[in-house]
Amino acid sequence: MTLQIHQFPCLSDNYGFLVHDADSGETACIDTPDSEAYLREAAAQGWTITQIWNTHWHPDHAGGNEAIKAATGCIVIAPEDDAGKIAAVDRAVAQGDRVAFGGHTADVIDVGGHTMGHCAYHLPHAGVAFVGDALFPLGCGRMFEGTPGQFWASLSRLKALPPATVLYSAHEYTQSNARFALHADPHNAALEAYAAKVDARRARGEWTVPTTLELELAANPFLRADTAEMAARWGGSSAEETFAALRAAKDTFR
């Protein structure tokens, strides 16, 4: 049961993802930032879209739901706490729920913080997770709706996945994230090596998504908020407080 994942750029800096199970013929959209791009890419692959999995309500993640559903008759799955802001939802899901996809099952993970209901979809047998705007290479999403405690708990759930998990996030932000990460954690050799590779890849016009959890655990300052090094530099008597300081600093970093 091998999954095929087709990644493509859309809008200004989003990535689109189509997940295909050849045995069943099922194809899922991960978010719908651009309906025309998704329908075009699916047709080019010879795939028929049968499901949409929204990670959160923002228009660059759910704005194409209605057009894709009208064109394909697919079902729309979305996070329960965001579902009231998302069009054409057939099933609302929350932490601990599972989504069937051909012969595969995706676990729904609560990663609220960027929005209250943001969720991720983890396919454990494939070793992949689609994390939307909750976690990026060397960064995390801006905290628009949640609290530092909520967001840190969300990231902790992702930290608990197997280190080899491949993480698909929704934007190409890595180079700018690296600049803040080097400021936030300036003596981290793993981060320095990672950032150099990012610069080289972007210079060649290559994508930096996906990443792996193992890389992020070593180099992403937001996932390291529970370390003594980050507490010493950023303060806080708990990982939650250190994370809050880091997130606030990133919001104003230039």
C-alpha positions in Angstrom: 0.0 0.0 0.0 2.2 2.8 -1.3 1.0 6.3 -1.2 2.0 8.8 -3.9 2.3 12.4 -2.9 2.3 15.0 -5.6 3.6 18.4 -4.4 3.3 21.6 -6.5 3.6 25.4 -5.9 0.5 27.6 -5.9 -0.5 31.1 -5.0 2.5 33.2 -4.0 4.3 30.9 -1.6 1.9 28.0 -0.8 2.5 24.3 -1.6 -0.4 22.1 -2.8 -0.4 18.4 -2.0 -2.4 15.6 -3.6 -2.2 12.2 -1.9 -3.1 9.2 -4.1 -3.7 5.6 -3.2 -3.2 3.5 -6.4 -5.0 0.5 -5.0 -8.3 2.2 -4.3 -7.9 5.1 -6.7 -8.6 7.6 -3.9 -7.0 11.0 -4.1 -7.1 13.5 -1.3 -6.3 17.2 -1.4 -4.4 18.5 1.6 -6.0 22.0 1.9 -7.4 23.9 -1.1 -5.6 27.2 -1.6 -6.2 27.3 -5.4 -9.0 25.2 -6.8 -7.9 25.6 -10.4 -4.4 24.5 -9.7 -5.6 21.4 -7.7 -8.0 20.3 -10.5 -5.4 20.9 -13.1 -2.7 19.0 -11.3 -5.0 16.1 -10.5 -6.0 15.8 -14.1 -2.4 15.9 -15.2 -1.7 12.9 -12.9 -4.8 11.1 -14.1 -6.3 11.2 -10.6 -9.8 11.9 -9.5 -10.2 13.9 -6.2 -12.3 12.0 -3.7 -11.5 13.8 -0.4 -10.4 17.2 0.9 -8.5 17.4 4.2 -8.5 20.9 5.5 -5.9 21.7 8.2 -7.5 25.1 9.2 -9.9 27.7 8.1 -7.7 30.4 6.5 -8.7 31.1 2.9 -5.3 30.1 1.5 -6.1 26.6 3.0 -9.8 26.2 2.5 -10.8 28.7 -0.2 -11.1 26.1 -2.9 -13.4 23.7 -1.2 -16.6 24.6 -2.9 -15.2 24.7 -6.4 -13.4 21.3 -6.1 -16.4 19.7 -4.4 -18.7 21.0 -7.2 -16.3 19.6 -9.9 -15.6 16.2 -8.3 -18.3 15.4 -5.7 -15.6 14.8 -3.1 -16.1 14.8 0.6 -14.7 17.5 2.8 -13.1 16.8 6.1 -12.1 19.7 8.4 -11.2 20.4 12.0 -14.1 20.7 14.3 -13.2 23.9 16.0 -12.7 25.7 12.7 -15.5 24.0 10.7 -17.9 26.9 11.2 -15.6 29.1 9.1 -15.0 26.5 6.4 -17.2 25.9 3.4 -18.8 22.6 2.3 -17.7 20.5 5.3 -19.1 16.9 5.4 -17.2 15.7 8.5 -15.7 17.6 11.3 -12.7 15.9 13.1 -10.8 16.5 16.3 -7.8 15.1 18.3 -7.9 11.3 18.3 -10.2 10.9 15.3 -9.1 8.9 12.3 -9.7 9.4 8.6 -9.9 6.4 6.2 -8.2 6.7 2.9 -8.1 3.6 0.7 -6.2 1.1 2.7 -4.6 3.7 4.9 -5.7 5.5 8.0 -4.7 9.1 9.0 -4.6 10.1 12.7 -6.0 13.6 13.4 -3.7 15.6 15.7 -4.8 18.8 17.4 -2.2 21.4 16.6 -4.2 24.5 17.6 -2.5 27.8 18.1 -2.2 29.3 14.7 -6.0 29.0 14.6 -8.0 27.5 17.5 -8.9 24.3 15.6 -5.9 23.7 13.4 -5.2 20.0 12.9 -2.5 17.9 11.3 -3.0 14.5 9.5 -0.5 11.8 10.3 -0.3 8.6 8.2 1.8 6.4 10.5 2.4 3.5 8.1 3.6 5.9 5.4 5.7 7.9 7.9 4.3 11.3 6.8 2.4 14.1 8.4 0.7 17.1 6.8 1.0 19.9 9.3 -0.4 23.0 7.5 0.8 26.2 9.2 1.5 24.7 12.6 5.1 23.8 12.0 7.5 24.9 9.3 11.1 24.0 8.6 13.0 26.1 11.2 9.8 27.8 12.3 6.2 27.6 13.4 3.0 29.4 12.5 2.1 32.9 13.8 -0.1 32.6 16.8 -3.2 34.3 15.5 -5.9 32.8 17.8 -4.4 30.5 20.4 -2.3 30.8 23.5 1.3 30.0 24.1 0.3 27.1 26.3 -2.0 25.7 23.7 0.5 26.1 20.9 3.4 24.5 22.9 1.1 21.5 23.7 0.4 21.3 20.0 4.1 21.3 19.0 4.7 18.7 21.8 2.3 16.4 20.1 4.3 16.7 16.9 7.6 16.3 18.8 6.3 12.9 20.0 6.0 11.5 16.5 8.7 9.1 15.2 11.8 11.2 14.4 11.9 9.8 10.8 8.4 11.3 10.1 8.4 13.4 6.9 6.7 16.7 7.6 4.8 18.5 4.8 4.1 22.1 5.6 2.1 24.6 3.5 4.5 27.4 2.7 8.0 28.1 1.5 9.2 30.2 4.5 12.4 28.4 5.3 15.0 30.9 4.3 13.4 33.7 6.4 12.8 31.3 9.2 16.5 30.4 9.2 17.5 34.0 9.7 15.5 34.2 12.9 16.5 30.7 14.0 20.2 31.7 13.8 19.4 34.8 15.9 17.5 32.7 18.4 19.9 29.9 18.8 23.3 31.2 17.6 25.6 28.4 18.9 23.7 25.4 17.4 26.0 23.6 14.9 23.1 21.5 13.5 21.2 24.7 12.8 24.2 26.4 11.1 24.6 23.4 8.8 20.9 23.2 8.0 20.7 27.0 7.2 23.7 26.7 4.8 21.9 23.9 3.0 18.7 25.9 2.8 20.6 28.8 1.2 22.2 26.5 -1.3 18.9 24.8 -2.2 17.1 28.1 -2.6 19.9 29.5 -4.8 19.3 26.5 -7.1 15.5 27.2 -7.1 14.8 24.1 -5.1 12.0 23.6 -2.5 12.9 23.1 1.2 9.6 21.3 2.0 9.2 18.6 3.1 11.5 18.2 6.1 11.9 15.5 8.7 11.1 15.7 12.4 14.6 14.6 13.2 16.1 17.7 11.5 13.6 20.0 13.2 14.2 18.6 16.7 17.9 19.4 16.3 17.6 22.8 14.7 14.1 24.4 15.0 14.2 26.9 17.9 10.5 26.5 18.6 10.8 22.8 19.1 13.8 23.4 21.4 11.9 25.7 23.8 12.1 22.9 26.4 16.0 22.9 26.4 18.2 24.6 29.0 20.0 26.5 26.2 16.9 28.2 25.0 15.7 29.0 28.5 19.0 30.6 29.3 18.9 32.8 26.2 15.2 33.6 26.2 14.1 33.3 29.8 11.0 31.5 31.2 10.5 29.1 34.0 8.8 26.6 31.7 9.0 25.5 28.1 5.6 27.3 27.6 7.1 30.6 28.8 10.2 30.2 26.7 8.1 29.4 23.6 6.0 32.5 24.3 9.2 34.6 24.4 10.5 33.1 21.1 7.1 33.5 19.3 6.9 37.1 20.4 10.4 37.8 19.2 9.8 36.2 15.8 6.7 38.4 15.4 8.8 41.6 15.4 12.0 40.2 13.9 13.3 42.0 10.8 
